[in-house]
């Protein structure tokens, strides 16, 4: 077929239902490749990680021991927790899916009173376990549920002190019966003060084992801290997880929170990890070992090849601390905090560009340090001035909340009397920041979360159960509608604040996700991308919650799951210069009034029930067309091209499932010699056509 002439996308919808076109209603879609929009930012593929309990440690960090600095007392093992053994599969990395680490992870070897918690001279934190010896009877401490791989090397270190008459051994106990085999690693002589002793061993068996630190002889010994990691770790991080996440080329990572940041003291997580005191995080009500702090996050960003984006504590924190944080990250070695960074082994500044001031400070009912809008406007400006004084080149991101966010969270009622806040009122958080902090904002953040089985009903003022008979397209469109409504709200701000037109404040959607439900969510994520691409001038950064949720693990192998593959196929194969898409089959008109989760106009291109986006690659050598079929049946379309002299050949990249429910999709690549007259699009699929020019 010819590759020039008027471009038509004509599809026949085969689905039944009032909102699905019938075969007698062909849809014509025009894409003029000469009509382009502002570039798509690579930061739209960004990711968010947060210290939500042990989330980062269990998914990215190689530490195998829980509570390795003894925040909790050494006690007898508590009653069995059915989830306690879920420790990250066969590789033995961290505590698996468990978010929290509670008391009882360390248990005594020998009578319970042979271990006392020494508070007089603790190595780190409030206390250190002291083990009293009794001759040839082994006494010490142990932790169960570690997983090893036979033949793999494991490296550890222990901060150890004690009497010279004590002999201490690291043991790996394979099994629980009396004759269980123990792999022993003897340690050197002890001294009165804690000193670091390194050890290494190859696992003699595979599977679950008990890790022991035991001693014989006379006197006592103390364990200040202990660490154990697989030897193949990447500067503390899991190589399989790093490889999978690096392949996404995400552009930017946000850290350390999230709600977590509002009670976080960043300076507690600097220096020798063994001497960083563990703390109890009141936000997630969980132990935080402080092993992953700013320097480790910078290492992670370097390993992943992404820009760091740091959110500072504007809840319980202050402007002085935030300014010191900027100086630690970006100051040269002659500045006070830069000097401290250099002394810790990082002489070169990190040059962090993106800084967020607080997280969801509008969350009166839950956010630590939340306050009324007029108070936070003052606080934001104080932070901004202090931080920019240290480094004028940084980009400041204000923690916004547009009316849809304030409505869906019902925090509008904490700050005003209307569920849907009036623009620029005391409950319009973003409006207040724009009005009173304009010169101290570079980007505006906003968040959204959708829940697969419920949605926010404006009429009822609460989350309600979805209608089981709702069209699948309504379910799939829900997250993209959040993008659309934020675009509509921004346009209202432009009418009220003319300076916003002359000096735009782009949006940074730095928390977003769709939480499960009856259908796979990866088609919904493609729809989110399409809607952001359609408004590429406004949406210039995002951070998906959480990067680690894009991974799946099978034994020792970590790979991208279906949602991760959506990020990958668009980042790798969709262009960066968006092209206008039009058609004669608009999305259905909303049945609910606008507000909350519902925009005035439903998200999507005029290609219902499909959604289509197109873009040139940066060099304009290839035209890319992405077609989403969010329905549960196959669809078809006709494709012709205008405004571009195409070579007639190309590549089809497709994410689709062989299963009727759309689960477990896989990526496929196939060459195309020409564009067929009729293209069939499998149910729950994303297809990206890469079409080179002549």
N, C-alpha and C positions, 0 to 999 in steps of 0.2 A: 504494500500500500504506500501511498505518497506520505512523506513526512512533512510536507508544507501545506499551507491552506488553512482554512478555518478549523480551529480545534473544537471537537465535540467529545464529550464524555456522555454516552447514552447507556443507561443501564435499565434492566428489567428487574423489578423487585418481585420476588416470588413468595414473600412472606404474607401470611394472612393477618387480618386485623385492620381496624379502622384507620390507624395511623401509618399504614404501610401501603405504598403505591401498588397497584395491580399491573399485570402485563400490558393492559390497554392504556396505561399512563406512562409512556416512556419519559425519561428525564434527560434533558439536554444540559450539558455542562460545558462552559467555555473557559479555557485557560489561555490567556494571551501572554506568552513568555516575555513580551517586551514591557509588561506592566509589573514593576517590582516594588518592594517595600524596603524599609530599613533592615540592615543585617540582623540575623538571628544570633544572639549572644551565646557563645559556648557555655556560659555560666548558667544557662537554663537547665543544663544537665547536672547541676550541682547536687551535693549530698550533705546530709546532716547526721552527726553522731553526738550522742549525749551520754553523760554518766548517769544513766537511769539504772540505779542499782549496779549490778555487775555486767551490764549489757556489753560495754566495749571490751571488758576483760574476757568475757566468755566467748566472744566472737572474733576478736582481732588479736588478742594478747596471748602470749605463749605460757604465761605463768600457770603451773599445774597445782600449786598449793593455795588453798583458801586461808584467809586470815594469817598471812605469813609473818606479820609483825605483832600478832597476839593482842589484838584489841579486846577479845573476849578471854575469860578465864579458861584454863585447861580443866575440863570436867569429864565425868563419865559420859558416854555416848547417850544422847537423848533417845526417846522412842523413834522407831524407824519412820523416816519420811519417804513416802512412795516415789517422790521425785529426786531424792538425794543422790541417787546413782546416775542421774542423767548428766554425765560430765563430758559432753562434747564428742562422743563417739570414740572410735578405736584409737585415735591419736593422742588422747589424754590431755587436750589443751583446755585448761580452765574448767569452770563449773557449768558448762553446757547451757541449757536454756534457763537455768535458775537466775533470777534477777538479784536475789538477796543471799547473803551469807550470814548466818546467825550463829549463836553460841553452840558449842559442842562439836565443832569441827576438829579440834585437837582434844585427844583423850589420853589419860595417863597409861603408861606401861608400868605395872606394879600397883601397889595400893594407892588409892586416890590421894592420900595425904603425903605421898612422896613428892608431889609437885605442889609448890606454893608459888603464888604470884608476888614477886619481889617489887615492892613499891618504893623502896629506899634508894635504889640506884638503877632505875630502868634504863635499858639501852635506848629505847625509843617509846614514846607514848607514856601511858600511866604506869605500866608494870611490865615485868619480864619474867617468864617462867624459870624457876629455880628447882632443880631436881636433886633430891637427897639420895645418895647412893647407899647400898647395903651389900658390899662385898661382891660375890660372884653372881648375885641375882640381878638380871638386867632391869634397869629402871629408866624411864624416860617418857617421851610423848610420841603419839602416832596420829596419822590421819588416813582414813580409809577412802576407797573409791577412786584412786588414781588409775588411769589406763595407760598401758605401755605397749610398745611394738617390739617384738623380739628382734634383736640385732641393732636396734636404733640406739644412738648415743644420747645421753642426757647429761647436761651440765648443771651444776648447782653451786651455791655458796651459802655459808652459814656464819653468822656472827656469834662466836663461841667464847666463853670464859669459864674458868673453874679451877679446882685444885689440881696440882700436878700429879696427884695420886689417882686421878680419874682417867679412865679410858673411854672415849666416846666413838660410836660407830653409827654410820648411816646404814639402814637396812631396808630392803624391799621384800616384803613377805608375800609370797605367792600362795594364797589359800588361807583358810580360816581354821583348819583342823590342827590337832596337836603336832602332827608330823609335817606341817607345811614347810616348804623350802624357803629359806631366807637368803637373799643375795646381800652380802655385807661389803661395806666400803669403810675401812677404818680411817679415822682422822688423826691428825698429829697431836702433839702435846698441847696442854692448855696453859693459859696464863691468867692472872687475876683480872685483867681488863679484856673486854671483848675484842677479838681480832677476827678479821675475815679469813675464812678457810674455804678454799675452792675444792670441789670434788667433781668427778666424772665417772660414768659407768655405761656399759652396754647392757640393755635389758636382756635377761636370759630367757624370758618368756613373754608372751603376749597376753593382754587382757587386764582385768582389774587386779590391783594389789594394794597393800597397805604400806605407807611410807613411815619409817620409824627413825627416831633419834634416841638412841639408848646408850647407857653407860654402865660400867662396872668399876669396882674399886672402892675407894673411901672418899669421904668429903662430899662435894656437890659440884654441879656445873650449871651454867645458865645459857639459855639460847635467846639471843637478842633479836634475831631475824633469820629467816631461811628462805631460799628461793630454789626452784627447780624448773628447768625449761628443756625442751628438746634442743639438741645442739644445732639443728638446722634453722633456728629462728633467725629472722631478719631484724637485727637490732631490737629484739624483744617481740617483734610482731610475727604472726603466722604467715609463712611464705605462700601457702595455698590461697588464703584469703586475700593477701596483698596482690597476688597475680590476677585473681578474678576481678577485684575492684579496679586495679590499674587498667585493665582492658576496657573499662567504660570511659576512660578519658573524661572524667566528670567536670573538669574545669575549676571547681572550688569546693571546699569542705568547710562546714560550719561546726564550731566547737566552743565551749564545752556544754552548752545548753542554749535553749530549753529551760524549763522550770528549775533545773538543777542549779543554774548559774546564780539565781537570786539569793542563795545562801552559801555560795562558794567563795573561799578565800584562795585565790590563785597562787599566792606566795607559799602556801603550805605544800604545794606540789613541785617545789624546786629543790635542786641539790641531790645529794646521794640518796637514791631511792630507799635504801635500807634505813635511813635516818629521817625519812619523812613520816611523821606520825600519822597513823590511820585515824580517821574521824568518822563520826556517825552523821550521815547526810539526813537532815530533817525533812527534806522535800520528798525524796523517794523512800525515806525510812529504811535506810540500808547502809551497810558498812562501805566506806570508801578508803581503799588502801593508799590513795594518792601516788600510785606508781606511774600513772599516765597523766603528766602535767603538760605545761606549755612546750618544753623542749621535746618531749616524746611526740606531741602532736605535730611539731615542726618536722620531726623525723618521718612521721607518717605521711605528711604532705609531700615531702621529698621523694619518698618511696613510690607514692602514687602519681607524682607529676602534676599536682594540683596546687592552686592558690589557697593559702589559709585565710579563713574568715573567723575572727574571734569576737564573741559577744562578751561584754564586760558586765559585771554585777552592778546593776542600778537598783537593786532591791535593798539588800542590807549593806551594799557597798557605797563608796563615795567617790567624788570626782578626783581626789588626790590619788586614790588607789588605781583608778582607771588610767590616769596620766602616767603613773609609775609603770603600769602594765605596757603602755605604748612605748615608754622609754626602754623597758627591758627588751622588748621585741625589736625596736627599730633604732634605738640610740647607739651611737658608736661607743667604743670602749673607753672613751674619756668621760662619759656621763656616769653618774652614780649607778644607775641600774644596768647600763651597758657594761660597766666594769664588773658588776656581779655576774652578768651573763657570761662574760669572757672568762672569769675565774672558774665558772662551772664547765668550761670546755667549749664555749661557742663564741669565739672572738668576733666573727662577722655578724652584723645585724641581720635579722630575719626579713626585714623590709615587708612587714605585713601591711597590705593595702586596705583591706576591708575590716571595719570595726563596727559592731552593733552596740547600741546603748540600751542595754536591758532587754528582757524577754517578757512579753505579754504583761507589761506593767499596768494594764487596764484590768487585769484579772482580780478584782477586789475580793472575790470569794475564795481564792486559792493561792494567789501568787505571793510569795514572801516579799514584803516591802512594798506591795502595791499601794497606790495612793490616788487621790482624785486628780482629774485632768489638769487643773490649773497648777497644782503642786508639782506634777511631773513635768509640765512645760518648763518650769523654772529649773528643775533638776536636770532635764535633758540639756538645756542651754549651758548650765554650769559644767556638765561633763564635756560637752562639745568644745567649749572654750579651753578647758584644761588639756584635753587630748590633742587638739589642733595646735596648741602652743608648743607641745613637745614635737609634733611632726605635722606641719601644715599640709603635707601631701596626701594624708590618709583620706579614705572615703568613709563618711559616717552614715550609718544606717539606723534610722529611727524606728522604734518598735511601734508600728502603727496597728490600727484595727478599724477597718472601714465599717459602715453601718451593717453590712451583712454579717460580719464577724461579731459585732456587738450584739446583734439580734440573736444569732444562733447560739451564742454562749449565754445569753440573757444577762450579760454584765451591763447592758444598757440600763437595766432596772436598778443596778447598784449605783448608777451615776445620774439617773434622771427618772422620768415618769413614763416615758414612751418605750414600748418594746422595740419599735423601729425608730432609732434616734433621728431627730431633726438635724439636718446638715448644719454644722458649725455650732451645735449646742454643746452643753457640758458633757453629753454622753457620746458625742461624735469624736472619738479619740483621734483618728487621723486628721479630721478637719481642724481640731484644736492645735495639733502639732504643725500643720501647714500654716495656720493663721499666726501662730505665736512663736514658732521656732524655724521659720522658713529659711533663714540664712545659715542655719546650723544643721541642715539636712542635705545629704547627697543622694540617698536612696531611701525609699519607704519600705519597710517590711510589712508583710501580712501573712496570715496563716489560714489554712482550712483543713478540716478533716471530715470525710464522709464515712458513714457506717452502712455496711451493705444490707442490713435488714431493717433499718429505720431511716427516717429523714425528718428534718425540722418542719413542722406545720406552723405556718404563720397564723392560721385561723385558731389553732389550739394553743399556740405559744409554747410548744414543747416538741420533743422527739416523739414521733409516732411510728408504728409499724407500717412498712410498705404494703401496698395492695398487692397481693400475690398475683393478681391478673394484670398488673401494669405491663405495658409493652417493654420488651427487653431494651429497646432504644432509650426509654426513659431512665431505666436503671443505669445503663452505660453512660448516659450523658451527664449524670448528676455531678461528678467532679468538674467536668468542663464548664458546667454552668457557673461554678464558683469563679472561674477565670472570666467568664463573660460578665458576671455581675460586678466584679471589681473594675473591669473596663468601663462599664456604664457609670459606676459611682465616681470614677476618676473624671469622667467627662462632666459630671455635675460639679465637681470641685473646680474644674476649669471655668465654668460659668460664674461661680461665686468668687473665685480668686484669679483674676486675669493674669497676675504675675506668674501663675503656674504654666500658662501657655508659652510665655517668653522664656521661662526658666523651669523646664520640666523636672520633676522628681520621680525617676523611674521606680517601678515596683520590683521588690525582691520577695518572692514567695518562698520564704526560708523555712517553712514547715508545711508539708502537705502529704496526704495519703488517703487511700480508700481502704477501709477496714473490712475486708471479706464480704461474704454474702452468698447468694444462690448461684451467681455466675463468676467466671474468672474475671479478674480486674484488669488484666493487661490491656484489653481493648480500650478500657476507660482511660488508661494512662496515655495511650496513643492519642485519644481525643483531647486530653489535657494539653499535650504537646501541640497539636494542631491549633487549638484555640490560642495558645501563647504565640505561636508563629504568626497568626493572623493579626496580632497586636504587638509585633516585635519592637515597635517604638516605645511601648510602655513596659512590657515585661522583659527585664534585662538580667535578672538573676533569680535563682531558685535553689532550694535545698530540700531534697526529699527525705522524709522520715521513715525509716532510718536507712543509711547506706547498707548496714548489716542485714536488713530484711530482704535485700536483693540476692542474698546468698542462700544456697542449700548445701548441706553436707551429708555425704554418704561415706561412712568410715573415715578414712584419712583424706578423702578427696572433697574439695570445696569447689563449687561451680555456681554459675549464675542461674537463678530460677527464672520463671516466665516473666516476672516484672523486670528483673535485671536484663533479660534479653530485649525487652522493649527499649530500655535506655541504650543498649548497645546498637541495635539496628538503626535507630535514628541518629545517634552520634556518629556512627561510622559511614552511613550510607545516604542520609538525607542532606540536602544542600543547606546553605547558609544565607542565601538571598531569596526571600520569599516572593512568590509570584501570585498575582491575584487569581482567585478562583470564583467563578459565578455559575449560576445554573437556573433552571426553571422549576426546581422542586425544593422549595424552602423547608426548613425544619418546621414541625407542627407548632402552632401557637400554644403558649402556656395555658394550662387549665387552672393554675393557681395564681393568685394575685402576686405582683412583684414584691420582693422583700425576703429577708431571710436567705434561703438557698435559691430562690427563684428570680432570675433576671427578667427584664422586660421582654427580651427576645432570647429564645433558646439558643444555646451554643450549637455551632456546626455550620458547615457549608451548605449551599443550596443544592444538595445532592442526596436528600433523605431517601432511604434510611442509611446510606453510606456517608462517610465523611472524607473529604479529599483535601489534601494540601500539596503544594508544589513549590519547588525552590531550585534556583541555580546553585551549583557549587561555586566556591569563592572565585575560581579562575574562569567561570562561565564556560567551561568545556563540556559540562554534563548537566542535563536537565533531570531533576528527580521529581517523581510523582508518587505520593504516598496515598494509598486507598485503604481505609478502615472499613471492614464489615463487622459491625458490632452485634449483628443479629445471630440467631441460632439456626439459620438456614443459609444455604448458598445463595449468592446474588450474582448478577452479571452486569457488565457495562461494555460500552464501545469507546474506543480511545483513538482520537486523531489529534494532530498537533499543529499549532500556528505560532508565528513569531519566533520560530527557531528552525534552522536548517539542520535537521537531525541526520545521523548516519544511517538510520534504519535498523541498527542493531543495538543491543544493550544487555542488561542483566536484570533479572528479577530476584529480589531478596524477599523472602516471605517467612513470617512467623505464623504458624497454624498448627492445629492439633488434629490428630487422627481420631480422637475420642469425641463422642457426640456432645459431651458437656463442656468441651473446650479446654479441659485440663491437660497439663503436661505437653504444651506445644514445643515445637522444635523449629530451628532456623533452617531454611533451605536456600540454596543459590542455584540459579539455572540461567544459561544464556538464552537470549531471544534474538532470532534472526530478523524478525519483523513484529510489529504490533498486530496481534490477531484482530479480526473484525469483531469478535465477541470474546470478552475476557470473563472467565468465571472466578469468582472470589469466594473461597471457602468460608463457612461460618466461623465466627470469632477469629478473624484473621487480619493481619496487617501485611500489606504488600507494598514494597517500594521498588519502583522502576527507575533504573539508572540508564539514561538515554544520552549517549555522547553526541556532540554536534559533529558535522562534517569537518 
